[in-house]
Amino acid sequence: MADYFCDRCGEFLPEGSIRYTVHIQILSDFEGIILFEGEEFSGESQHIFNNAHEAGDQSQEDELFQELSFVLCGKCKSKFTRDPFNRGTGFFKSNKAVERLFH
């Protein structure tokens, strides 16, 4: 085991201390149609898109999917669960549609 620091406040979290991991997946809500400058995605554009994706173009992949992980102390975990986007609006209101994304 190793020592950690809270990614939100920087608090030192020595080996064996309680810590929390927040894992975030950002998924594109792709509907099968990509528009460029107001036009429908052409066959040529599809070929370019596929080649960029296959070549490992990280910026293109980041548009479709990203994973992020953060280590939090207990105080920051509580703050995060109450207001994950730091809006100051109180308790997080979950979107029921999100529940269908997970099996």
MDAnalysis code that builds the backbone (N, CA, C; Angstrom):
import MDAnalysis as mda
import numpy as np

u = mda.Universe.empty(309, n_residues=103, atom_resindex=np.repeat(np.arange(103), 3), trajectory=True)
u.add_TopologyAttr("name", ["N", "CA", "C"] * 103)
u.add_TopologyAttr("resid", np.arange(1, 104))
u.add_TopologyAttr("resname", ["MET", "ALA", "ASP", "TYR", "PHE", "CYS", "ASP", "ARG", "CYS", "GLY", "GLU", "PHE", "LEU", "PRO", "GLU", "GLY", "SER", "ILE", "ARG", "TYR", "THR", "VAL", "HIS", "ILE", "GLN", "ILE", "LEU", "SER", "ASP", "PHE", "GLU", "GLY", "ILE", "ILE", "LEU", "PHE", "GLU", "GLY", "GLU", "GLU", "PHE", "SER", "GLY", "GLU", "SER", "GLN", "HIS", "ILE", "PHE", "ASN", "ASN", "ALA", "HIS", "GLU", "ALA", "GLY", "ASP", "GLN", "SER", "GLN", "GLU", "ASP", "GLU", "LEU", "PHE", "GLN", "GLU", "LEU", "SER", "PHE", "VAL", "LEU", "CYS", "GLY", "LYS", "CYS", "LYS", "SER", "LYS", "PHE", "THR", "ARG", "ASP", "PRO", "PHE", "ASN", "ARG", "GLY", "THR", "GLY", "PHE", "PHE", "LYS", "SER", "ASN", "LYS", "ALA", "VAL", "GLU", "ARG", "LEU", "PHE", "HIS"])
u.atoms.positions = np.array([
    [0.830, -1.173, 0.000],
    [0.000, 0.000, 0.000],
    [0.885, 1.251, 0.000],
    [0.347, 2.338, -0.505],
    [1.126, 3.573, -0.575],
    [0.341, 4.717, 0.051],
    [1.048, 5.802, 0.306],
    [0.394, 7.010, 0.788],
    [-0.280, 7.714, -0.390],
    [-1.367, 8.421, -0.113],
    [-2.112, 9.143, -1.139],
    [-2.375, 10.561, -0.661],
    [-2.800, 11.395, -1.577],
    [-3.283, 12.737, -1.285],
    [-4.660, 12.873, -1.901],
    [-5.554, 13.579, -1.222],
    [-6.886, 13.836, -1.744],
    [-6.737, 14.702, -3.000],
    [-7.349, 14.274, -4.093],
    [-7.257, 15.014, -5.353],
    [-8.059, 16.311, -5.333],
    [-8.930, 16.484, -4.345],
    [-9.731, 17.710, -4.272],
    [-9.095, 18.755, -3.362],
    [-8.726, 18.367, -2.147],
    [-8.208, 19.347, -1.179],
    [-6.720, 19.202, -0.902],
    [-6.121, 18.083, -1.319],
    [-4.695, 17.879, -1.110],
    [-4.323, 17.278, 0.232],
    [-5.322, 16.909, 1.052],
    [-5.035, 16.326, 2.368],
    [-4.216, 15.049, 2.225],
    [-3.209, 14.892, 3.084],
    [-2.384, 13.691, 3.104],
    [-3.193, 12.531, 3.652],
    [-3.198, 11.422, 2.946],
    [-3.921, 10.223, 3.360],
    [-2.901, 9.100, 3.528],
    [-2.404, 8.922, 4.764],
    [-1.354, 7.930, 4.988],
    [-1.854, 6.506, 4.729],
    [-0.916, 5.628, 4.544],
    [-1.236, 4.226, 4.323],
    [-2.195, 3.721, 5.393],
    [-3.244, 3.037, 4.967],
    [-4.233, 2.478, 5.890],
    [-5.370, 3.415, 6.242],
    [-5.299, 4.676, 5.825],
    [-6.379, 5.610, 6.149],
    [-7.569, 5.375, 5.208],
    [-8.725, 5.852, 5.652],
    [-9.924, 5.713, 4.829],
    [-9.859, 6.722, 3.694],
    [-10.091, 6.232, 2.495],
    [-10.122, 7.089, 1.319],
    [-11.169, 6.520, 0.365],
    [-11.576, 7.338, -0.568],
    [-12.617, 6.957, -1.519],
    [-12.119, 7.203, -2.931],
    [-12.507, 6.335, -3.835],
    [-12.158, 6.508, -5.239],
    [-13.426, 6.846, -6.005],
    [-13.367, 7.921, -6.765],
    [-14.462, 8.305, -7.652],
    [-13.996, 7.970, -9.058],
    [-14.746, 7.138, -9.723],
    [-14.422, 6.743, -11.088],
    [-15.518, 7.290, -11.999],
    [-15.120, 8.075, -12.981],
    [-16.079, 8.720, -13.873],
    [-15.862, 8.207, -15.283],
    [-16.948, 7.809, -15.939],
    [-16.916, 7.446, -17.347],
    [-17.719, 8.492, -18.108],
    [-17.100, 9.059, -19.124],
    [-17.771, 10.042, -19.962],
    [-17.986, 9.383, -21.315],
    [-19.250, 9.183, -21.668],
    [-19.614, 8.492, -22.904],
    [-20.334, 9.441, -23.833],
    [-19.979, 9.393, -25.105],
    [-20.682, 10.183, -26.099],
    [-22.092, 9.637, -26.244],
    [-23.038, 10.526, -26.343],
    [-24.433, 10.131, -26.565],
    [-24.681, 10.114, -28.073],
    [-23.907, 9.276, -28.765],
    [-23.886, 9.210, -30.224],
    [-25.160, 8.556, -30.745],
    [-25.815, 9.213, -31.694],
    [-27.061, 8.697, -32.259],
    [-26.884, 8.148, -33.669],
    [-25.633, 8.009, -34.127],
    [-25.394, 7.435, -35.437],
    [-25.294, 8.451, -36.554],
    [-25.481, 9.722, -36.253],
    [-25.400, 10.769, -37.266],
    [-24.407, 11.807, -36.773],
    [-23.425, 12.116, -37.612],
    [-22.461, 13.149, -37.281],
    [-22.579, 14.240, -38.332],
    [-22.746, 15.458, -37.881],
    [-22.887, 16.586, -38.789],
    [-21.631, 17.442, -38.766],
    [-21.192, 17.861, -39.939],
    [-20.086, 18.795, -40.083],
    [-20.596, 20.028, -40.796],
    [-20.518, 21.156, -40.131],
    [-20.929, 22.427, -40.701],
    [-22.308, 22.342, -41.349],
    [-23.240, 21.720, -40.646],
    [-24.626, 21.680, -41.088],
    [-24.949, 20.614, -42.119],
    [-23.998, 19.786, -42.499],
    [-24.259, 18.752, -43.488],
    [-24.224, 17.385, -42.842],
    [-24.962, 16.447, -43.450],
    [-24.950, 15.091, -42.937],
    [-23.593, 14.438, -43.172],
    [-23.243, 13.506, -42.350],
    [-21.969, 12.793, -42.394],
    [-21.911, 11.979, -43.678],
    [-21.008, 12.297, -44.601],
    [-20.909, 11.620, -45.892],
    [-20.099, 10.338, -45.764],
    [-20.119, 9.531, -46.817],
    [-19.330, 8.307, -46.839],
    [-17.845, 8.597, -46.715],
    [-17.367, 9.674, -47.380],
    [-15.954, 10.064, -47.293],
    [-15.606, 10.469, -45.865],
    [-16.493, 11.220, -45.218],
    [-16.267, 11.620, -43.829],
    [-16.237, 10.402, -42.918],
    [-17.088, 9.431, -43.203],
    [-17.117, 8.193, -42.415],
    [-15.775, 7.481, -42.524],
    [-15.209, 7.429, -43.719],
    [-13.913, 6.787, -43.939],
    [-12.817, 7.509, -43.137],
    [-12.806, 8.834, -43.179],
    [-11.825, 9.624, -42.427],
    [-11.986, 9.379, -40.933],
    [-13.236, 9.381, -40.467],
    [-13.522, 9.147, -39.050],
    [-13.014, 7.774, -38.619],
    [-13.298, 6.743, -39.417],
    [-12.862, 5.384, -39.078],
    [-11.348, 5.279, -39.047],
    [-10.653, 5.876, -40.026],
    [-9.202, 5.825, -40.070],
    [-8.570, 6.534, -38.879],
    [-9.115, 7.676, -38.497],
    [-8.590, 8.408, -37.342],
    [-8.761, 7.578, -36.081],
    [-9.907, 6.926, -35.955],
    [-10.171, 6.109, -34.772],
    [-9.230, 4.901, -34.730],
    [-9.039, 4.231, -35.879],
    [-8.179, 3.058, -35.936],
    [-6.714, 3.417, -35.719],
    [-6.314, 4.618, -36.133],
    [-4.929, 5.049, -35.992],
    [-4.598, 5.447, -34.559],
    [-5.596, 5.445, -33.692],
    [-5.358, 5.769, -32.292],
    [-5.288, 7.261, -32.031],
    [-6.012, 8.048, -32.795],
    [-6.065, 9.502, -32.599],
    [-6.732, 9.765, -31.254],
    [-5.927, 10.118, -30.237],
    [-6.420, 10.259, -28.865],
    [-7.501, 11.324, -28.751],
    [-7.344, 12.444, -29.464],
    [-8.347, 13.499, -29.357],
    [-9.693, 13.008, -29.874],
    [-9.678, 12.204, -30.924],
    [-10.927, 11.649, -31.458],
    [-11.538, 10.673, -30.463],
    [-10.698, 9.820, -29.868],
    [-11.199, 8.872, -28.884],
    [-11.768, 9.582, -27.665],
    [-11.134, 10.685, -27.258],
    [-11.614, 11.442, -26.105],
    [-12.986, 12.043, -26.363],
    [-13.318, 12.283, -27.620],
    [-14.648, 12.790, -27.945],
    [-15.715, 11.720, -27.723],
    [-15.339, 10.456, -27.810],
    [-16.283, 9.361, -27.691],
    [-16.340, 8.751, -26.293],
    [-15.179, 8.679, -25.618],
    [-15.130, 7.983, -24.325],
    [-13.918, 8.439, -23.530],
    [-14.120, 8.696, -22.248],
    [-13.026, 9.002, -21.333],
    [-13.334, 8.374, -19.982],
    [-12.279, 7.996, -19.284],
    [-12.394, 7.510, -17.915],
    [-11.454, 8.333, -17.043],
    [-11.954, 8.751, -15.897],
    [-11.176, 9.531, -14.949],
    [-11.349, 8.913, -13.568],
    [-10.297, 8.894, -12.774],
    [-10.387, 8.399, -11.398],
    [-9.739, 9.399, -10.461],
    [-10.362, 9.594, -9.301],
    [-9.880, 10.533, -8.305],
    [-9.929, 9.889, -6.936],
    [-8.969, 10.217, -6.085],
    [-8.944, 9.767, -4.695],
    [-9.425, 10.932, -3.837],
    [-10.384, 10.662, -2.954],
    [-10.949, 11.699, -2.090],
    [-10.867, 11.298, -0.628],
    [-10.680, 12.300, 0.240],
    [-10.775, 12.085, 1.682],
    [-12.268, 12.042, 2.049],
    [-12.578, 11.730, 3.283],
    [-13.973, 11.619, 3.716],
    [-14.760, 12.918, 3.569],
    [-14.158, 14.061, 3.927],
    [-14.854, 15.349, 3.823],
    [-15.171, 15.679, 2.367],
    [-14.197, 15.467, 1.499],
    [-14.401, 15.786, 0.083],
    [-15.383, 14.819, -0.571],
    [-15.396, 13.575, -0.125],
    [-16.377, 12.610, -0.628],
    [-17.781, 13.080, -0.284],
    [-17.983, 13.557, 0.937],
    [-19.297, 14.059, 1.342],
    [-19.706, 15.277, 0.518],
    [-18.762, 16.199, 0.312],
    [-19.050, 17.386, -0.497],
    [-19.360, 17.003, -1.934],
    [-18.603, 16.049, -2.467],
    [-18.805, 15.616, -3.847],
    [-20.178, 14.979, -4.042],
    [-20.591, 14.128, -3.104],
    [-21.878, 13.453, -3.266],
    [-23.054, 14.417, -3.114],
    [-22.869, 15.499, -2.347],
    [-23.931, 16.499, -2.208],
    [-24.019, 17.423, -3.411],
    [-22.870, 17.754, -3.995],
    [-22.842, 18.739, -5.070],
    [-21.659, 18.463, -6.005],
    [-21.760, 17.411, -6.854],
    [-20.607, 16.995, -7.654],
    [-20.112, 18.042, -8.649],
    [-20.959, 18.949, -9.076],
    [-20.549, 19.952, -10.054],
    [-20.269, 21.303, -9.415],
    [-20.229, 21.330, -8.083],
    [-19.896, 22.529, -7.325],
    [-20.746, 23.731, -7.743],
    [-22.033, 23.488, -7.899],
    [-22.956, 24.545, -8.296],
    [-23.466, 25.349, -7.107],
    [-23.351, 24.780, -5.922],
    [-23.886, 25.444, -4.750],
    [-25.390, 25.313, -4.646],
    [-25.956, 24.337, -5.325],
    [-27.410, 24.175, -5.350],
    [-27.912, 23.127, -4.379],
    [-27.057, 22.632, -3.534],
    [-27.509, 21.636, -2.565],
    [-27.337, 20.226, -3.080],
    [-28.261, 19.383, -2.727],
    [-28.149, 17.971, -3.052],
    [-28.268, 17.730, -4.544],
    [-27.479, 16.775, -4.988],
    [-27.458, 16.378, -6.388],
    [-28.779, 15.723, -6.740],
    [-29.365, 16.162, -7.816],
    [-30.609, 15.563, -8.303],
    [-30.248, 14.638, -9.453],
    [-30.319, 13.320, -9.203],
    [-29.891, 12.364, -10.222],
    [-30.905, 12.299, -11.350],
    [-30.394, 12.028, -12.518],
    [-31.216, 11.865, -13.705],
    [-31.589, 10.387, -13.791],
    [-32.858, 10.079, -13.715],
    [-33.299, 8.677, -13.722],
    [-32.909, 7.977, -15.013],
    [-32.764, 8.709, -16.122],
    [-32.384, 8.111, -17.403],
    [-30.974, 7.528, -17.327],
    [-30.132, 8.037, -16.449],
    [-28.763, 7.551, -16.325],
    [-28.760, 6.110, -15.819],
    [-29.740, 5.745, -15.013],
    [-29.786, 4.411, -14.421],
    [-29.836, 3.312, -15.488],
    [-30.383, 3.634, -16.655],
    [-30.489, 2.614, -17.708],
    [-29.155, 2.309, -18.384],
    [-28.132, 3.153, -18.136],
    [-26.831, 2.942, -18.739],
    [-26.050, 1.826, -18.072],
    [-26.407, 1.484, -16.845],
    [-25.650, 0.518, -16.079],
    [-26.427, -0.771, -15.937],
    [-25.725, -1.859, -16.033],
    [-26.371, -3.178, -15.993],
    [-26.373, -3.716, -14.595],
])
